[in-house]
Amino acid sequence: MNEQPSTSPIPRFAPPPQLYFVASAIFHYLGPAFAVLLFARVEPLGVAWLRIASAALIFAAWRRPWRRFRQMDAAARWNIVGLGVVLGGMNACFYLAIDRLPLATVGAIEFLGPIALALAGLRTQRNTVALALVIAGVWFLTHLRLTGAPLGFAFAFANCALFTLYIVLGHRVANDGGGNAIDGLAAAMLVALVVVSLLGIRPATPALLSLPLLAAGIGVGVTSSVIPYVCDQLAMARLPRATFAMLLALLPATACLVGAVVLHQLPGRAETIGIALVAAGIAIHREARR
């Protein structure tokens, strides 16, 4: 089925949707990179709770999404609930993975699921070549070694599956929003808070008793969830799902660069080649004509 982007009105001078995506890609891993630094004081599930809780409260104060939620039909409400459950599970698995594996490796695995979404939306030979380049780039970035941290890889692949669901449900929420997709995201974050609280509120206790740790946790929430998820909704509302999935090839490269700058996980020759291949694939990709 050929999914269409939302037809909600776009401001005359709105930035191109790809720019929203680039901002999302940067903050998608910048926040978690800072979160890794918190792991010495707060358990990964506690950091995941801080991320979701701070983002959910910011969204609630900003958008008051319950007002919009009451006006939606049943299908739209279930999409929001589903997105919230996925966000909660995805964040928990992601933090448990990056506690055990390099950020770039988790980022590369995260892209494997969206490859199928990109394949489903291919329409031209040019885009087939583009996808081949980004797959090769991801292979160089991860050169997967499924040894040494089996539990970390289990969480990374679980995060990959949930991330794919996030793309599918996120597009539905963006298209259901009628120009107010961020309200749907805000409601989903409250659902995610309920989900992640079942596992993360107790490990988050040290941060709740320390103002510096609490401030750091809120910073992680803003950089990891508020900024990138808002940018995702703005991009999803204007890009076909397959194109958005294709652009996700930037994530492994972004994870590699952020890991190098913030965590000093420096890329080697293979990672550098991978980044170049991903950039080439993104450069030659074109949206399918509708």
Disulfide bonds with the S-S distance in Angstrom:
none
